[in-house]
Amino acid sequence: MNSDHQLRRVTRRHLFQRCSIGVAAIALAALEDACRVSAADDLKLRHPLEPKLPHFAPKAKNVIYLFMAGGPSQLETFQYKPKLAEWNGRPIPENYVAGKRFAFMDSSHGLNLLGSKHSFKQYGESGAWVSDLLPHTAGIVDDIAIVATCKTDLFNHAPAKLLMNTGSGQFGRPSMGSWITYGLGSECHNLPGFVVLQSGPRGPRGGAVLWGSGILPTTYQGVPLRSQGDPIVNLSTPPSIGEVQQQMLVNALRELNEKRLADTGDEEISTRINAYEMAYQMQTSAPDLMDIRGESRATLDLYGIKDPAEASFARNCLLARRLVERGVRFVQLYDTNWDHHGGTTENLEQHLPEKCRDIDQPCAALIRDLKQRGLLEETIVIWGGEFGRTPMGEVRESTGRNHHIDAFTMWFAGGGFKAGQVYGETDEFGFGAVDRPVHVRDLHATLLHLLGLDHQRLAVRSQGLDFRLTGVNPAAVVKDLLA
């Protein structure tokens, strides 16, 4: 083969691969350096949690979600059903339960109705019914919208919590807080955009996936803050490391990560850069946030906080207000042990009243505090669990109620929700909706709408599919809930 023929077979790719020196190599290196510089410059202009423009003008900026993990009984709190009390101990008519499945009950064996032993009164201009378990909440009914006909699909705790928080009963989907911080960013640069606070004897069933980012970059996942010790494990600088040394380390890590990001374009490296710098900033901002001793005695009394250093749901409610004041986009409070089957430790007669005492005053205080500070108009507050409770008592224990997905109660306040209303109506036993049912996905669509996000447009493509908080199932904004 002659040399002319060999030269004709050399392609541009061969030239760049084989020329280790010369004009081609120099040109290629210069081009790569320019790309790296451009990528690094772009990185300095972009921050994963920079505030972003919504799809349309929003009514709200922030969200506080008060999650009662376990499923509060709507029939002991907000659903006054005199017919249920009248039929106490009698079998529920077959047409209610035919073909229905329950977590721990067999509908084929006959199920007796269980009336509530608590007294109810009407409050506010809306005439909302509230039981004697929630006297403080009764005082704010004109500031909240009570939805009596919430509906979900899954009756076991972990899948139902996943559905309520991520729009799917399957692992791996982004949580609400992740979707919202992905869509809007955050206005706070020294605290995470999505913060999780927990109270109760244990964590919620399902664990960290409830506030995970799923297919989204991990910078959008929820960050749990601890009530005792460092707000985040290993947040404090070791005593042997000085401030100058730490700043040098942070700068060096940033430079190395920026170089790697320019080489690969991997979004997780951007997340890593943000995490290092956020942790550095939080060494000052997080302890300042968690220290509530500077709050007035009147504010602490409003929430029912006796000891500012003691971990409690009440303290978490006050921290939630402090977080949205600082511009944090999404704050979620998990309070556990709302699972009232009728056992010795979790029952309607003793344990439910104790749980209500824990949360009643702080929840009402949060609404009043936000309102007097001018924050309620721009902050959505959500209260509720993953499902409700059956009108029937469990066969094995007459004092307990089973998981119920057909009708349960949640309430909403601020951020564009129409206050002072009770939305929807259930049948005389409180088993199912007879007017205006609201599915979990409808609540998700409504929440996003008030934040200026179209639930159909807020999507991420992964594995050939477009993923959304509301999924592919029908979902609609509940316009009658809007102010």
Secondary structure, DSSP 4 states (H G I P E B T S, - for coil): --HHHHHHH--HHHHHHH-SSSHHHHHHHHHHHHHHHHHHHHHHH--TT-----SS--S-SEEEEEEETT---GGGTT---HHHHHTTTSBPPHHHHTT---SS--GGG--BB----S-EEEETTTTEEEETT-HHHHTTGGGEEEEEEEE-S--SHHHHHHHHHHSSSSTTPPPHHHHHHHHH--S-SSS-SEEEEEESSSPPTTGGGGG--TTS-GGGS-EE--SSSSSSTT-SPPTT--HHHHHHHHHHHHHHHHHHHHHH--HHHHHHHHHHHHHHHHHHHHHHHH--TTS-HHHHHHHT-S-TTS--HHHHHHHHHHHHHTT-SEEEEEE-----SSSSSS-TTTHHHHHHHHHHHHHHHHHHHHHHTT-GGGEEEEEE-S-EEEEEEETTEEEEEEEE-SSEEEEEESTTB--SEEE-EE-TTSSSEEE--EEHHHHHHHHHHHTT--TTT-EEEETTEEEETTTTS-----GGGB-
